């Protein structure tokens, strides 16, 4: 299931602003601290909310949000529009349960 990605949207600044309430410059400044916080969280916790005890978090090739930009875009679009999780999942190419996991992780 293909979905919305930063690579598709960064060439359309007005649409990006509508979706996130941020300019591309503002967004790009937020990516590094956001990704650092995400990686720190994922170093301690799994997607199911349980403490991480064995393997470390890695982004696999089937990940619906493969880049830090995609993860931040997903969260900002959710916060701005507060879409139902089924809608948020559909927009970003994943099922409702996977969207819920991402919302809680991010």
ChimeraX attribute file (.defattr): number of C-alpha atoms within 10 A of each C-alpha:
attribute: neighborCount
match mode: 1-to-1
recipient: residues
	/A:1	10
	/A:2	10
	/A:3	14
	/A:4	18
	/A:5	20
	/A:6	17
	/A:7	10
	/A:8	10
	/A:9	16
	/A:10	15
	/A:11	11
	/A:12	10
	/A:13	13
	/A:14	14
	/A:15	13
	/A:16	20
	/A:17	15
	/A:18	13
	/A:19	18
	/A:20	20
	/A:21	15
	/A:22	16
	/A:23	15
	/A:24	18
	/A:25	8
	/A:26	10
	/A:27	18
	/A:28	12
	/A:29	10
	/A:30	14
	/A:31	17
	/A:32	13
	/A:33	10
	/A:34	16
	/A:35	17
	/A:36	12
	/A:37	13
	/A:38	16
	/A:39	17
	/A:40	12
	/A:41	15
	/A:42	19
	/A:43	16
	/A:44	14
	/A:45	17
	/A:46	17
	/A:47	17
	/A:48	11
	/A:49	12
	/A:50	9
	/A:51	12
	/A:52	16
	/A:53	10
	/A:54	6
	/A:55	8
	/A:56	12
	/A:57	16
	/A:58	10
	/A:59	10
	/A:60	9
	/A:61	8
	/A:62	7
	/A:63	10
	/A:64	23
	/A:65	23
	/A:66	13
	/A:67	15
	/A:68	17
	/A:69	20
	/A:70	18
	/A:71	21
	/A:72	22
	/A:73	23
	/A:74	25
	/A:75	19
	/A:76	17
	/A:77	18
	/A:78	19
	/A:79	13
	/A:80	12
	/A:81	13
	/A:82	12
	/A:83	13
	/A:84	13
	/A:85	18
	/A:86	15
	/A:87	16
	/A:88	24
	/A:89	25
	/A:90	17
	/A:91	19
	/A:92	19
	/A:93	18
	/A:94	20
	/A:95	17
	/A:96	16
	/A:97	12
	/A:98	15
	/A:99	23
	/A:100	18
	/A:101	15
	/A:102	18
	/A:103	18
	/A:104	11
	/A:105	16
	/A:106	18
